[in-house]
Amino acid sequence: MSLRAKASAVALAALASLLLAPAATASSGPAQFTGRQLKAALLPASDFVAGYTTPVENDTGRHLEHFTLYSLHSMSCQSFWLNIGRGYGFGDTAFASALVEDLTGALSPEEIFEESIYQFASTHAAASFFSQLKAKYRSCRSTTTTSKAGKTTDTVHSTSTQRVGGHQALAILDDAETGVPGPPLAIYLLWTIDGTDVYWISATPLSTDPPQPTESSLALKLIARVSHLR
């Protein structure tokens, strides 16, 4: 299996398993956006690379959520790496995500992107989630997970706290070993917090390094699209 095919299979397998997550009960919480509304605000594939498509999307539906399926503090490192960024149930009230890639394998540059929005009931809840993310990446620095695509070992190569357009952000460089001969995949992760929302951009460059467009530019565009909903 080629490096591109393996990387794509890992992302698709993780997303496919999360589409089967249990449905949650609706909440009469504050007036926020539903997962379906957040999905409409996700960046179109054309904002990544011309000709790319969105083969997989996920969202929490037409109602606000009011449940916690995962606790960052207590969940295993395996569950953390499989679910974070791609799954909901972290106390969020709405969630939307998408996989963006080139299905032809003929475009340049060759990259795989993922984008997600986590909406929380309050700025405090969002800040708590963001803070716990930092701690979890520190405690789960090297983890091997198994999915339909096989085994993957994610190792945190570096972390850095940044400011993205005035927003607090956390950048992670993940070295992912997938069993394909050669060096590990470099996966660039960016978490950005804005009020009650936490945004995730994942970029896996296959033919160029670092990713183009940058994760920070994509995050700012995504934040702007959600802001326009208001």
DODREN-868333 format. One record per residue (C-alpha): x, y, z; residue in one letter; residue number from 0. Coordinates in Angstrom, 2 decimals, decimal comma. Layout:
% DODREN-868333
<rec><xx>X</xx><yy>Y</yy><zz>Z</zz><r>A</r><k>NUM</k></rec>
...
This chain:
% DODREN-868333
<rec><xx>0,00</xx><yy>0,00</yy><zz>0,00</zz><r>M</r><k>0</k></rec>
<rec><xx>1,40</xx><yy>3,41</yy><zz>-0,99</zz><r>S</r><k>1</k></rec>
<rec><xx>2,11</xx><yy>6,13</yy><zz>1,56</zz><r>L</r><k>2</k></rec>
<rec><xx>-0,80</xx><yy>8,22</yy><zz>0,28</zz><r>R</r><k>3</k></rec>
<rec><xx>-3,20</xx><yy>5,29</yy><zz>0,31</zz><r>A</r><k>4</k></rec>
<rec><xx>-2,14</xx><yy>4,29</yy><zz>3,81</zz><r>K</r><k>5</k></rec>
<rec><xx>-2,51</xx><yy>7,83</yy><zz>5,16</zz><r>A</r><k>6</k></rec>
<rec><xx>-5,93</xx><yy>8,19</yy><zz>3,55</zz><r>S</r><k>7</k></rec>
<rec><xx>-7,04</xx><yy>4,78</yy><zz>4,82</zz><r>A</r><k>8</k></rec>
<rec><xx>-6,05</xx><yy>5,66</yy><zz>8,38</zz><r>V</r><k>9</k></rec>
<rec><xx>-8,09</xx><yy>8,87</yy><zz>8,28</zz><r>A</r><k>10</k></rec>
<rec><xx>-11,10</xx><yy>7,21</yy><zz>6,63</zz><r>L</r><k>11</k></rec>
<rec><xx>-11,07</xx><yy>4,26</yy><zz>9,05</zz><r>A</r><k>12</k></rec>
<rec><xx>-11,03</xx><yy>6,57</yy><zz>12,05</zz><r>A</r><k>13</k></rec>
<rec><xx>-13,83</xx><yy>8,73</yy><zz>10,68</zz><r>L</r><k>14</k></rec>
<rec><xx>-15,95</xx><yy>5,76</yy><zz>9,65</zz><r>A</r><k>15</k></rec>
<rec><xx>-15,84</xx><yy>4,30</yy><zz>13,15</zz><r>S</r><k>16</k></rec>
<rec><xx>-16,89</xx><yy>7,63</yy><zz>14,64</zz><r>L</r><k>17</k></rec>
<rec><xx>-19,91</xx><yy>7,92</yy><zz>12,37</zz><r>L</r><k>18</k></rec>
<rec><xx>-21,31</xx><yy>5,04</yy><zz>14,41</zz><r>L</r><k>19</k></rec>
<rec><xx>-21,11</xx><yy>6,98</yy><zz>17,68</zz><r>A</r><k>20</k></rec>
<rec><xx>-24,30</xx><yy>6,76</yy><zz>19,77</zz><r>P</r><k>21</k></rec>
<rec><xx>-26,92</xx><yy>9,43</yy><zz>19,31</zz><r>A</r><k>22</k></rec>
<rec><xx>-27,28</xx><yy>11,93</yy><zz>22,12</zz><r>A</r><k>23</k></rec>
<rec><xx>-30,32</xx><yy>13,46</yy><zz>23,68</zz><r>T</r><k>24</k></rec>
<rec><xx>-31,29</xx><yy>16,98</yy><zz>22,77</zz><r>A</r><k>25</k></rec>
<rec><xx>-30,71</xx><yy>19,86</yy><zz>25,16</zz><r>S</r><k>26</k></rec>
<rec><xx>-32,67</xx><yy>23,04</yy><zz>25,69</zz><r>S</r><k>27</k></rec>
<rec><xx>-29,40</xx><yy>24,90</yy><zz>26,41</zz><r>G</r><k>28</k></rec>
<rec><xx>-28,44</xx><yy>28,38</yy><zz>25,20</zz><r>P</r><k>29</k></rec>
<rec><xx>-29,13</xx><yy>29,53</yy><zz>21,68</zz><r>A</r><k>30</k></rec>
<rec><xx>-26,18</xx><yy>28,05</yy><zz>19,83</zz><r>Q</r><k>31</k></rec>
<rec><xx>-25,62</xx><yy>26,43</yy><zz>16,45</zz><r>F</r><k>32</k></rec>
<rec><xx>-26,51</xx><yy>22,81</yy><zz>15,83</zz><r>T</r><k>33</k></rec>
<rec><xx>-24,06</xx><yy>20,38</yy><zz>14,33</zz><r>G</r><k>34</k></rec>
<rec><xx>-25,88</xx><yy>20,60</yy><zz>11,02</zz><r>R</r><k>35</k></rec>
<rec><xx>-25,46</xx><yy>24,39</yy><zz>11,02</zz><r>Q</r><k>36</k></rec>
<rec><xx>-21,77</xx><yy>24,08</yy><zz>11,91</zz><r>L</r><k>37</k></rec>
<rec><xx>-21,28</xx><yy>21,60</yy><zz>9,08</zz><r>K</r><k>38</k></rec>
<rec><xx>-22,58</xx><yy>24,23</yy><zz>6,66</zz><r>A</r><k>39</k></rec>
<rec><xx>-19,85</xx><yy>26,58</yy><zz>7,95</zz><r>A</r><k>40</k></rec>
<rec><xx>-17,01</xx><yy>24,12</yy><zz>7,34</zz><r>L</r><k>41</k></rec>
<rec><xx>-14,47</xx><yy>25,21</yy><zz>4,76</zz><r>L</r><k>42</k></rec>
<rec><xx>-15,23</xx><yy>23,99</yy><zz>1,23</zz><r>P</r><k>43</k></rec>
<rec><xx>-12,66</xx><yy>21,70</yy><zz>-0,32</zz><r>A</r><k>44</k></rec>
<rec><xx>-11,66</xx><yy>24,46</yy><zz>-2,75</zz><r>S</r><k>45</k></rec>
<rec><xx>-10,28</xx><yy>26,49</yy><zz>0,19</zz><r>D</r><k>46</k></rec>
<rec><xx>-7,64</xx><yy>23,80</yy><zz>0,68</zz><r>F</r><k>47</k></rec>
<rec><xx>-6,34</xx><yy>22,89</yy><zz>-2,77</zz><r>V</r><k>48</k></rec>
<rec><xx>-8,11</xx><yy>23,39</yy><zz>-6,10</zz><r>A</r><k>49</k></rec>
<rec><xx>-9,67</xx><yy>20,13</yy><zz>-7,26</zz><r>G</r><k>50</k></rec>
<rec><xx>-9,83</xx><yy>18,54</yy><zz>-3,80</zz><r>Y</r><k>51</k></rec>
<rec><xx>-13,08</xx><yy>16,96</yy><zz>-2,56</zz><r>T</r><k>52</k></rec>
<rec><xx>-14,76</xx><yy>16,16</yy><zz>0,75</zz><r>T</r><k>53</k></rec>
<rec><xx>-15,45</xx><yy>12,39</yy><zz>0,81</zz><r>P</r><k>54</k></rec>
<rec><xx>-16,49</xx><yy>12,22</yy><zz>4,49</zz><r>V</r><k>55</k></rec>
<rec><xx>-18,41</xx><yy>14,65</yy><zz>6,71</zz><r>E</r><k>56</k></rec>
<rec><xx>-19,78</xx><yy>14,20</yy><zz>10,22</zz><r>N</r><k>57</k></rec>
<rec><xx>-21,95</xx><yy>16,29</yy><zz>12,52</zz><r>D</r><k>58</k></rec>
<rec><xx>-24,19</xx><yy>16,00</yy><zz>15,57</zz><r>T</r><k>59</k></rec>
<rec><xx>-27,41</xx><yy>16,71</yy><zz>13,73</zz><r>G</r><k>60</k></rec>
<rec><xx>-30,26</xx><yy>19,17</yy><zz>14,16</zz><r>R</r><k>61</k></rec>
<rec><xx>-30,31</xx><yy>19,41</yy><zz>17,96</zz><r>H</r><k>62</k></rec>
<rec><xx>-27,93</xx><yy>20,63</yy><zz>20,62</zz><r>L</r><k>63</k></rec>
<rec><xx>-26,19</xx><yy>17,88</yy><zz>22,56</zz><r>E</r><k>64</k></rec>
<rec><xx>-26,14</xx><yy>17,49</yy><zz>26,32</zz><r>H</r><k>65</k></rec>
<rec><xx>-23,98</xx><yy>14,52</yy><zz>27,20</zz><r>F</r><k>66</k></rec>
<rec><xx>-20,38</xx><yy>13,53</yy><zz>27,88</zz><r>T</r><k>67</k></rec>
<rec><xx>-19,11</xx><yy>10,35</yy><zz>26,30</zz><r>L</r><k>68</k></rec>
<rec><xx>-15,39</xx><yy>10,99</yy><zz>26,81</zz><r>Y</r><k>69</k></rec>
<rec><xx>-13,37</xx><yy>12,58</yy><zz>29,60</zz><r>S</r><k>70</k></rec>
<rec><xx>-9,99</xx><yy>13,86</yy><zz>28,44</zz><r>L</r><k>71</k></rec>
<rec><xx>-8,65</xx><yy>13,43</yy><zz>31,95</zz><r>H</r><k>72</k></rec>
<rec><xx>-9,52</xx><yy>9,74</yy><zz>32,28</zz><r>S</r><k>73</k></rec>
<rec><xx>-9,73</xx><yy>8,35</yy><zz>28,73</zz><r>M</r><k>74</k></rec>
<rec><xx>-6,97</xx><yy>6,02</yy><zz>27,54</zz><r>S</r><k>75</k></rec>
<rec><xx>-4,26</xx><yy>7,29</yy><zz>25,21</zz><r>C</r><k>76</k></rec>
<rec><xx>-5,47</xx><yy>4,87</yy><zz>22,52</zz><r>Q</r><k>77</k></rec>
<rec><xx>-9,01</xx><yy>6,25</yy><zz>22,71</zz><r>S</r><k>78</k></rec>
<rec><xx>-7,67</xx><yy>9,80</yy><zz>22,76</zz><r>F</r><k>79</k></rec>
<rec><xx>-5,66</xx><yy>9,47</yy><zz>19,54</zz><r>W</r><k>80</k></rec>
<rec><xx>-8,47</xx><yy>7,63</yy><zz>17,74</zz><r>L</r><k>81</k></rec>
<rec><xx>-11,24</xx><yy>10,05</yy><zz>18,72</zz><r>N</r><k>82</k></rec>
<rec><xx>-9,82</xx><yy>13,50</yy><zz>19,28</zz><r>I</r><k>83</k></rec>
<rec><xx>-10,57</xx><yy>15,87</yy><zz>16,43</zz><r>G</r><k>84</k></rec>
<rec><xx>-12,78</xx><yy>13,32</yy><zz>14,70</zz><r>R</r><k>85</k></rec>
<rec><xx>-15,32</xx><yy>12,40</yy><zz>17,36</zz><r>G</r><k>86</k></rec>
<rec><xx>-17,72</xx><yy>14,28</yy><zz>19,60</zz><r>Y</r><k>87</k></rec>
<rec><xx>-18,98</xx><yy>13,66</yy><zz>23,12</zz><r>G</r><k>88</k></rec>
<rec><xx>-16,40</xx><yy>15,69</yy><zz>25,05</zz><r>F</r><k>89</k></rec>
<rec><xx>-19,11</xx><yy>17,81</yy><zz>26,68</zz><r>G</r><k>90</k></rec>
<rec><xx>-19,59</xx><yy>19,77</yy><zz>23,45</zz><r>D</r><k>91</k></rec>
<rec><xx>-23,06</xx><yy>20,97</yy><zz>22,51</zz><r>T</r><k>92</k></rec>
<rec><xx>-22,46</xx><yy>20,61</yy><zz>18,77</zz><r>A</r><k>93</k></rec>
<rec><xx>-19,75</xx><yy>19,27</yy><zz>16,47</zz><r>F</r><k>94</k></rec>
<rec><xx>-18,95</xx><yy>19,08</yy><zz>12,78</zz><r>A</r><k>95</k></rec>
<rec><xx>-15,99</xx><yy>17,69</yy><zz>10,86</zz><r>S</r><k>96</k></rec>
<rec><xx>-14,80</xx><yy>16,82</yy><zz>7,37</zz><r>A</r><k>97</k></rec>
<rec><xx>-12,03</xx><yy>14,98</yy><zz>5,57</zz><r>L</r><k>98</k></rec>
<rec><xx>-10,60</xx><yy>16,83</yy><zz>2,55</zz><r>V</r><k>99</k></rec>
<rec><xx>-8,31</xx><yy>15,18</yy><zz>0,02</zz><r>E</r><k>100</k></rec>
<rec><xx>-7,52</xx><yy>14,51</yy><zz>-3,63</zz><r>D</r><k>101</k></rec>
<rec><xx>-9,28</xx><yy>11,31</yy><zz>-4,67</zz><r>L</r><k>102</k></rec>
<rec><xx>-7,53</xx><yy>11,24</yy><zz>-8,05</zz><r>T</r><k>103</k></rec>
<rec><xx>-3,98</xx><yy>11,16</yy><zz>-6,73</zz><r>G</r><k>104</k></rec>
<rec><xx>-2,98</xx><yy>13,39</yy><zz>-9,64</zz><r>A</r><k>105</k></rec>
<rec><xx>-3,15</xx><yy>16,89</yy><zz>-8,15</zz><r>L</r><k>106</k></rec>
<rec><xx>-0,32</xx><yy>18,92</yy><zz>-6,70</zz><r>S</r><k>107</k></rec>
<rec><xx>0,49</xx><yy>19,41</yy><zz>-3,92</zz><r>P</r><k>108</k></rec>
<rec><xx>-0,60</xx><yy>16,05</yy><zz>-2,52</zz><r>E</r><k>109</k></rec>
<rec><xx>-1,98</xx><yy>16,46</yy><zz>0,99</zz><r>E</r><k>110</k></rec>
<rec><xx>-4,69</xx><yy>15,18</yy><zz>3,31</zz><r>I</r><k>111</k></rec>
<rec><xx>-6,64</xx><yy>17,63</yy><zz>5,49</zz><r>F</r><k>112</k></rec>
<rec><xx>-9,20</xx><yy>17,31</yy><zz>8,27</zz><r>E</r><k>113</k></rec>
<rec><xx>-11,22</xx><yy>20,10</yy><zz>9,89</zz><r>E</r><k>114</k></rec>
<rec><xx>-13,45</xx><yy>20,09</yy><zz>12,96</zz><r>S</r><k>115</k></rec>
<rec><xx>-15,48</xx><yy>22,49</yy><zz>15,10</zz><r>I</r><k>116</k></rec>
<rec><xx>-16,32</xx><yy>21,79</yy><zz>18,75</zz><r>Y</r><k>117</k></rec>
<rec><xx>-18,94</xx><yy>24,10</yy><zz>20,27</zz><r>Q</r><k>118</k></rec>
<rec><xx>-19,34</xx><yy>24,29</yy><zz>24,05</zz><r>F</r><k>119</k></rec>
<rec><xx>-22,04</xx><yy>25,77</yy><zz>26,26</zz><r>A</r><k>120</k></rec>
<rec><xx>-19,73</xx><yy>28,42</yy><zz>27,74</zz><r>S</r><k>121</k></rec>
<rec><xx>-16,34</xx><yy>30,01</yy><zz>27,26</zz><r>T</r><k>122</k></rec>
<rec><xx>-15,29</xx><yy>28,34</yy><zz>30,52</zz><r>H</r><k>123</k></rec>
<rec><xx>-16,16</xx><yy>24,88</yy><zz>29,18</zz><r>A</r><k>124</k></rec>
<rec><xx>-14,27</xx><yy>25,57</yy><zz>25,94</zz><r>A</r><k>125</k></rec>
<rec><xx>-11,23</xx><yy>26,86</yy><zz>27,83</zz><r>A</r><k>126</k></rec>
<rec><xx>-11,27</xx><yy>23,82</yy><zz>30,11</zz><r>S</r><k>127</k></rec>
<rec><xx>-11,34</xx><yy>21,47</yy><zz>27,10</zz><r>F</r><k>128</k></rec>
<rec><xx>-8,49</xx><yy>23,40</yy><zz>25,46</zz><r>F</r><k>129</k></rec>
<rec><xx>-6,40</xx><yy>23,26</yy><zz>28,62</zz><r>S</r><k>130</k></rec>
<rec><xx>-6,99</xx><yy>19,53</yy><zz>29,07</zz><r>Q</r><k>131</k></rec>
<rec><xx>-5,91</xx><yy>18,95</yy><zz>25,47</zz><r>L</r><k>132</k></rec>
<rec><xx>-2,46</xx><yy>20,33</yy><zz>26,26</zz><r>K</r><k>133</k></rec>
<rec><xx>-2,11</xx><yy>18,02</yy><zz>29,25</zz><r>A</r><k>134</k></rec>
<rec><xx>-3,34</xx><yy>14,98</yy><zz>27,32</zz><r>K</r><k>135</k></rec>
<rec><xx>-0,83</xx><yy>15,43</yy><zz>24,50</zz><r>Y</r><k>136</k></rec>
<rec><xx>1,92</xx><yy>15,61</yy><zz>27,16</zz><r>R</r><k>137</k></rec>
<rec><xx>0,79</xx><yy>12,40</yy><zz>28,86</zz><r>S</r><k>138</k></rec>
<rec><xx>0,15</xx><yy>10,52</yy><zz>25,57</zz><r>C</r><k>139</k></rec>
<rec><xx>3,33</xx><yy>11,39</yy><zz>23,74</zz><r>R</r><k>140</k></rec>
<rec><xx>3,70</xx><yy>8,02</yy><zz>22,00</zz><r>S</r><k>141</k></rec>
<rec><xx>0,72</xx><yy>5,74</yy><zz>21,43</zz><r>T</r><k>142</k></rec>
<rec><xx>-0,04</xx><yy>2,80</yy><zz>19,17</zz><r>T</r><k>143</k></rec>
<rec><xx>-3,63</xx><yy>2,41</yy><zz>17,98</zz><r>T</r><k>144</k></rec>
<rec><xx>-5,37</xx><yy>-0,17</yy><zz>15,81</zz><r>T</r><k>145</k></rec>
<rec><xx>-8,10</xx><yy>0,56</yy><zz>13,26</zz><r>S</r><k>146</k></rec>
<rec><xx>-9,39</xx><yy>-1,05</yy><zz>10,09</zz><r>K</r><k>147</k></rec>
<rec><xx>-6,36</xx><yy>0,41</yy><zz>8,31</zz><r>A</r><k>148</k></rec>
<rec><xx>-3,97</xx><yy>-1,40</yy><zz>10,66</zz><r>G</r><k>149</k></rec>
<rec><xx>-1,65</xx><yy>-0,19</yy><zz>13,40</zz><r>K</r><k>150</k></rec>
<rec><xx>-0,48</xx><yy>3,40</yy><zz>13,70</zz><r>T</r><k>151</k></rec>
<rec><xx>1,99</xx><yy>4,80</yy><zz>16,22</zz><r>T</r><k>152</k></rec>
<rec><xx>1,57</xx><yy>8,51</yy><zz>16,89</zz><r>D</r><k>153</k></rec>
<rec><xx>4,49</xx><yy>10,28</yy><zz>18,55</zz><r>T</r><k>154</k></rec>
<rec><xx>4,39</xx><yy>13,94</yy><zz>19,55</zz><r>V</r><k>155</k></rec>
<rec><xx>7,49</xx><yy>15,39</yy><zz>17,94</zz><r>H</r><k>156</k></rec>
<rec><xx>6,89</xx><yy>18,94</yy><zz>19,18</zz><r>S</r><k>157</k></rec>
<rec><xx>4,28</xx><yy>21,21</yy><zz>20,73</zz><r>T</r><k>158</k></rec>
<rec><xx>4,07</xx><yy>24,99</yy><zz>20,76</zz><r>S</r><k>159</k></rec>
<rec><xx>1,65</xx><yy>27,57</yy><zz>22,07</zz><r>T</r><k>160</k></rec>
<rec><xx>0,83</xx><yy>30,17</yy><zz>19,44</zz><r>Q</r><k>161</k></rec>
<rec><xx>-1,39</xx><yy>33,13</yy><zz>18,68</zz><r>R</r><k>162</k></rec>
<rec><xx>-3,46</xx><yy>32,76</yy><zz>15,53</zz><r>V</r><k>163</k></rec>
<rec><xx>-5,08</xx><yy>36,06</yy><zz>14,60</zz><r>G</r><k>164</k></rec>
<rec><xx>-5,18</xx><yy>36,96</yy><zz>18,29</zz><r>G</r><k>165</k></rec>
<rec><xx>-6,63</xx><yy>33,59</yy><zz>19,28</zz><r>H</r><k>166</k></rec>
<rec><xx>-4,86</xx><yy>31,19</yy><zz>21,62</zz><r>Q</r><k>167</k></rec>
<rec><xx>-3,68</xx><yy>28,12</yy><zz>19,71</zz><r>A</r><k>168</k></rec>
<rec><xx>-1,78</xx><yy>24,89</yy><zz>20,24</zz><r>L</r><k>169</k></rec>
<rec><xx>0,34</xx><yy>23,43</yy><zz>17,43</zz><r>A</r><k>170</k></rec>
<rec><xx>1,32</xx><yy>19,76</yy><zz>17,48</zz><r>I</r><k>171</k></rec>
<rec><xx>3,70</xx><yy>17,99</yy><zz>15,12</zz><r>L</r><k>172</k></rec>
<rec><xx>2,76</xx><yy>14,30</yy><zz>15,12</zz><r>D</r><k>173</k></rec>
<rec><xx>5,12</xx><yy>11,71</yy><zz>13,68</zz><r>D</r><k>174</k></rec>
<rec><xx>2,85</xx><yy>8,86</yy><zz>12,57</zz><r>A</r><k>175</k></rec>
<rec><xx>4,32</xx><yy>5,44</yy><zz>11,75</zz><r>E</r><k>176</k></rec>
<rec><xx>1,87</xx><yy>3,44</yy><zz>9,65</zz><r>T</r><k>177</k></rec>
<rec><xx>3,93</xx><yy>0,42</yy><zz>8,64</zz><r>G</r><k>178</k></rec>
<rec><xx>4,77</xx><yy>1,84</yy><zz>5,22</zz><r>V</r><k>179</k></rec>
<rec><xx>8,56</xx><yy>1,72</yy><zz>4,62</zz><r>P</r><k>180</k></rec>
<rec><xx>10,31</xx><yy>5,04</yy><zz>5,01</zz><r>G</r><k>181</k></rec>
<rec><xx>10,18</xx><yy>7,90</yy><zz>7,51</zz><r>P</r><k>182</k></rec>
<rec><xx>7,03</xx><yy>8,51</yy><zz>9,57</zz><r>P</r><k>183</k></rec>
<rec><xx>4,28</xx><yy>10,74</yy><zz>8,24</zz><r>L</r><k>184</k></rec>
<rec><xx>4,52</xx><yy>14,31</yy><zz>9,51</zz><r>A</r><k>185</k></rec>
<rec><xx>1,02</xx><yy>15,37</yy><zz>10,59</zz><r>I</r><k>186</k></rec>
<rec><xx>0,54</xx><yy>19,02</yy><zz>11,52</zz><r>Y</r><k>187</k></rec>
<rec><xx>-2,24</xx><yy>19,61</yy><zz>14,06</zz><r>L</r><k>188</k></rec>
<rec><xx>-3,54</xx><yy>23,02</yy><zz>15,10</zz><r>L</r><k>189</k></rec>
<rec><xx>-6,08</xx><yy>23,65</yy><zz>17,86</zz><r>W</r><k>190</k></rec>
<rec><xx>-7,49</xx><yy>27,18</yy><zz>18,11</zz><r>T</r><k>191</k></rec>
<rec><xx>-9,97</xx><yy>28,54</yy><zz>20,65</zz><r>I</r><k>192</k></rec>
<rec><xx>-12,42</xx><yy>31,37</yy><zz>20,01</zz><r>D</r><k>193</k></rec>
<rec><xx>-15,03</xx><yy>32,01</yy><zz>22,71</zz><r>G</r><k>194</k></rec>
<rec><xx>-17,21</xx><yy>28,91</yy><zz>23,05</zz><r>T</r><k>195</k></rec>
<rec><xx>-15,68</xx><yy>27,22</yy><zz>19,98</zz><r>D</r><k>196</k></rec>
<rec><xx>-12,55</xx><yy>25,10</yy><zz>19,61</zz><r>V</r><k>197</k></rec>
<rec><xx>-11,27</xx><yy>24,45</yy><zz>16,09</zz><r>Y</r><k>198</k></rec>
<rec><xx>-9,04</xx><yy>21,64</yy><zz>14,82</zz><r>W</r><k>199</k></rec>
<rec><xx>-7,08</xx><yy>21,57</yy><zz>11,58</zz><r>I</r><k>200</k></rec>
<rec><xx>-5,03</xx><yy>18,51</yy><zz>10,61</zz><r>S</r><k>201</k></rec>
<rec><xx>-2,69</xx><yy>18,62</yy><zz>7,61</zz><r>A</r><k>202</k></rec>
<rec><xx>-0,68</xx><yy>15,67</yy><zz>6,29</zz><r>T</r><k>203</k></rec>
<rec><xx>1,64</xx><yy>16,77</yy><zz>3,48</zz><r>P</r><k>204</k></rec>
<rec><xx>2,63</xx><yy>13,93</yy><zz>1,15</zz><r>L</r><k>205</k></rec>
<rec><xx>4,49</xx><yy>15,80</yy><zz>-1,59</zz><r>S</r><k>206</k></rec>
<rec><xx>5,38</xx><yy>19,10</yy><zz>0,11</zz><r>T</r><k>207</k></rec>
<rec><xx>6,48</xx><yy>20,13</yy><zz>3,58</zz><r>D</r><k>208</k></rec>
<rec><xx>5,29</xx><yy>22,19</yy><zz>5,39</zz><r>P</r><k>209</k></rec>
<rec><xx>1,61</xx><yy>22,10</yy><zz>4,38</zz><r>P</r><k>210</k></rec>
<rec><xx>0,19</xx><yy>24,61</yy><zz>1,93</zz><r>Q</r><k>211</k></rec>
<rec><xx>-2,08</xx><yy>26,35</yy><zz>2,70</zz><r>P</r><k>212</k></rec>
<rec><xx>-0,95</xx><yy>26,72</yy><zz>6,31</zz><r>T</r><k>213</k></rec>
<rec><xx>-3,05</xx><yy>25,43</yy><zz>9,17</zz><r>E</r><k>214</k></rec>
<rec><xx>-3,26</xx><yy>28,92</yy><zz>10,69</zz><r>S</r><k>215</k></rec>
<rec><xx>-4,68</xx><yy>30,45</yy><zz>7,50</zz><r>S</r><k>216</k></rec>
<rec><xx>-7,28</xx><yy>27,68</yy><zz>7,31</zz><r>L</r><k>217</k></rec>
<rec><xx>-8,20</xx><yy>28,10</yy><zz>10,97</zz><r>A</r><k>218</k></rec>
<rec><xx>-8,77</xx><yy>31,83</yy><zz>10,53</zz><r>L</r><k>219</k></rec>
<rec><xx>-11,00</xx><yy>31,22</yy><zz>7,52</zz><r>K</r><k>220</k></rec>
<rec><xx>-12,99</xx><yy>28,63</yy><zz>9,48</zz><r>L</r><k>221</k></rec>
<rec><xx>-13,41</xx><yy>30,94</yy><zz>12,46</zz><r>I</r><k>222</k></rec>
<rec><xx>-14,61</xx><yy>33,70</yy><zz>10,13</zz><r>A</r><k>223</k></rec>
<rec><xx>-17,20</xx><yy>31,42</yy><zz>8,53</zz><r>R</r><k>224</k></rec>
<rec><xx>-18,65</xx><yy>30,47</yy><zz>11,92</zz><r>V</r><k>225</k></rec>
<rec><xx>-18,64</xx><yy>34,12</yy><zz>13,00</zz><r>S</r><k>226</k></rec>
<rec><xx>-20,67</xx><yy>34,98</yy><zz>9,91</zz><r>H</r><k>227</k></rec>
<rec><xx>-23,41</xx><yy>32,66</yy><zz>11,14</zz><r>L</r><k>228</k></rec>
<rec><xx>-23,94</xx><yy>35,06</yy><zz>13,99</zz><r>R</r><k>229</k></rec>
